[in-house]
Amino acid sequence: MPVRARVSTARSHAFRLPSYTDLYYHDPGNVGNPNLRPEKSWNYEGGLEWNQGGRYKANITVFHRRDREVIDYLLDTTTTPSIYRAANIQNLNFTGIETSIDIRLPHTQIVQLAYTGLYGAQQPLANQQTKYTFNYPTHDALVTWQGMLPGKFTARSRVGVVTRYQQDPYALWDFSIGREFRNVRAHLSLANISDTQYEEISGVIMPGRSVIFGVEFLLRAKPH
């Protein structure tokens, strides 16, 4: 089978206006700022994709983002009470790499290995702490399997390990299985099987272990 390789590059520019919450919201722990300026960013990336006839497919991308006037909430650690105030953060740069490989196995099985690494740099914030900006994942690894099981069941399993900036790593495992009968499609999904406690946004605890079972009834039109 033919082997195909493709190289790609891209550059883009983006901006984000402050929201009403960023400008005017006020509660005991957060204060908006009506003088906020729009966020601006430049993004650069280059990648290589390799395809070995469909059985193996791999890609790697290196990217760099330069953010200016980033909107976040800052806490002055030298004063009380502890209130986060909306502000623009300067000279925030991110450099990272994304890579993945897809492997097709017998019996319509597919295994995917993926990894993303991210490094951030910024000017020092003297005696100040950000609320959102520095909660990004520095390492994110993922293994996914999907395929057919005996009895015409379709299954998918996903295991990921994430390390966020200056935090301990945590693992997540999801699994789903389903089958289509003549006029019924049934599926069972298990999320966060290990019941890991984690936060994607600082202060917001994500759901623990959950189980979802569903049934769909299929209405098929009779041929004329």
Secondary structure as GFF3:
##gff-version 3
##sequence-region A 1 224
A	DSSP	beta_strand	3	16	.	.	.	ID=ss1
A	DSSP	alpha_helix	20	24	.	.	.	ID=ss2
A	DSSP	beta_strand	26	27	.	.	.	ID=ss3
A	DSSP	beta_strand	30	31	.	.	.	ID=ss4
A	DSSP	beta_strand	39	52	.	.	.	ID=ss5
A	DSSP	beta_strand	56	68	.	.	.	ID=ss6
A	DSSP	beta_strand	70	76	.	.	.	ID=ss7
A	DSSP	beta_strand	84	89	.	.	.	ID=ss8
A	DSSP	beta_strand	92	105	.	.	.	ID=ss9
A	DSSP	beta_strand	109	122	.	.	.	ID=ss10
A	DSSP	beta_strand	128	130	.	.	.	ID=ss11
A	DSSP	beta_strand	137	149	.	.	.	ID=ss12
A	DSSP	beta_strand	153	164	.	.	.	ID=ss13
A	DSSP	beta_strand	170	180	.	.	.	ID=ss14
A	DSSP	beta_strand	184	191	.	.	.	ID=ss15
A	DSSP	beta_strand	199	201	.	.	.	ID=ss16
A	DSSP	beta_strand	204	205	.	.	.	ID=ss17
A	DSSP	beta_strand	210	217	.	.	.	ID=ss18
###
